[in-house]
Amino acid sequence: MTRERKEAMASRYWAVSLPVPNSASQLWNQFQERISKHSFDTPLYRFNIPNLRIGTLDSLLSLSDDLAKSNNFVEGVTHKIRRQIEELERVSGIDTGALTVDGVPVDSYLTRFVWDEAKYPTMSPLKEIVDGIHSQVAKIEDDLKVRVSEYNNIRSQLNAINRKQTGSLAVRDLSNLVKPEDIVTSENLTTLLAIVSKYSQKDWLSSYETLINYVVPRSSKKLYEDNEYALYTVTLFSRVADNFRTSAREKGFQIRDFEYSPETHENRKQELDKLVQDQERLRASLLQWCYTSYGEVFSSWMHFCAVRLFAESILRYGLPPSFLACVLAPSVKSEKKVRSILEGLTDSTNSAYWKTEDEVGAGMAGLAGDADAHPYVSFTINVA
């Protein structure tokens, strides 16, 4: 993620809910006032969760067992798509700035969250909503795997060709280094290509004419040199070519099989051009798909977080639903202050209960998805 994009949004938010003793508006005002006074660098927002269909307590308990696991899956797919976007943008040399969801920046979508009633009817059972989100995200993940695999396949083919064109002379494609005039081909004569160690060139030049009989004198010409090897031609009678290969190998010189063909060279060039065009097309298509899919998955994830916060609040505070849901982004240095403010806003008896009953506290903290027990529902939303 670029520096500009990181600065445009917080990377970590807390989703919390507090029990409402009397008035939600009064509690919200108290929360804002204390944050402003003691942790003014912590952005604070209402998390607007509609009245969802609760169902039975057994169904809610059963659902809570899967909420953290499902959240990890949806969050994981979100990050996977974001990382793919970053890689594609880096390779393409582009930077679109902040990612968006439904046309607004990610942080704005989260902090001004509005439930999509058309997509997730509030009268649907919570399990149906959760299963629907999981299925939708799983389908997008499968589609991502197929598209990335297709793109990576083209990249692998291009990388293989590039290695042949830029690697050591011992393995690279020689067609770009050899010209028609470098090759002598007649009824009796042939030209071979020798790969000579960079430090054995004097040995080659002094010995190639005498490796066997019927080598054309002074026929060896250097065509190219890299960090390890030099490429030489040598012309000789065709009938002794195999014997020359054997003698050269015994002296530590490698004879590369090569047959110059203008048609083959042109076909390889056309194949390379097509692969480059295919790679650019697939990269652009994959990047556009990732932009769209990221928005879809992030939106699904935020709806999932709303369901999770709602379900855990019911299990924590009981019925009828009476809680204040918020999203805040404390800095690392402000975390303790914010936790203290949250505890202060929670009923003192309840707070003391949570601090002393370790076993029960640990169990309910598991429902909230955080390692520490708190007298309120709290879990982290890692956006980046």
C-alpha positions, 0 to 999 in steps of 0.5 A: 500500500502506498504511503498516500493510501496509508495516510488516507485511512486508519489501519485498525479500528475497534468495534465496540458496544456498551450497555445503555442504562437509560438513554442511548443519546445521553451515553453517546454524548458522555462517550464523545465528551470523555474521548474529547477530554482524555483521548482527543486524537481518537476518532469516534463514530456511531455504528448504525446497526438496525434491529435484526431478527434475533431468533431463539437464544439457542440459535444465537449461541450456536451462531456465536460459535462460528462468528469469529471463524467466519470473520477471519475468513471474510477478513482474509479474503478482503486482505488477499484482494487488497494485496493483489491490487497493491502488487498489480499497481506496483507492477503496472506503475500506477497508483489510484489512491484510496480504495473505494466501496460503493464509490466512497473511500474505505474509511468513510464507508466504515465510519458512516456505515449504512445497512443495505436492506435490499441486499440483506433484509433485516427480517431474515434469520441471522444465520441466513445472513451470515451464510449468505455473506460467507457463500458470496465471499467464497465465490469471489475467492474462487473467482480470484484464484482462477483469474490469478492462476490465468494471469500467473500462467502467462507471467510464468511463460514470459519469465521462462522466455526472458530467462532464455533471452537474458540468462547465461550463454550456456542456457539462453536462446541464441537466435537474437545473437546470431545473424545470417552472415555468421553461419556458413552452410553448404554441401560440405561445410557447417558452422558450429557455435561454441560456448567458451568460459570467459577466462578460457578464450585464449585457450580456445583461439589457440586450439580450436583449429587443431582439435580435429582435422578439417577445421577451416583455419581462422574461421572462429569469430566471437559474437557475444560475451557475458559475465561468464562465457563468450560465444564463438563460431567455428566452421568445419567440414560437416562430416567431422562435426560430431567428432569436433563436439566430442573433442571440444567437450573434452577440452571444456568447451560446450558446443550448442545445437543451433540451426538458424531459421528466419521463420523460427525467429519470427515465430518466436518474436510473434509469440513473445509479442502476443504473450506480452499483450496477453499479460497486459490485457489480463493484468488490466482485467484482473486489476479492474475486477479486484477493484470491484470485488474488493468493494463487494467483499469489504461491504459484506465484511462490514455487514458481517461485523454489524451482525457479529456486534449485534449478536454478541451484544444480545448475548452479553447484555440480554433482551430487549436489545439496548446497547450503543454500537460505535467504531473508533480508531485509537492510536497505540499510545491511546489504547489504555486511555480509551479502554479506561473510558469504555470501562468507566461508561460501563456499569460499575458492578458489571465492570467489577464482575468482569475483572474478578470472574476470570473464568467467565470473563475469558469465556465471554471475551472469546465471544467478543474475539479479543484476548482480554476480558472487557465488561463490554463487547469489543473486537478489532477490524484490521482494515489494512 
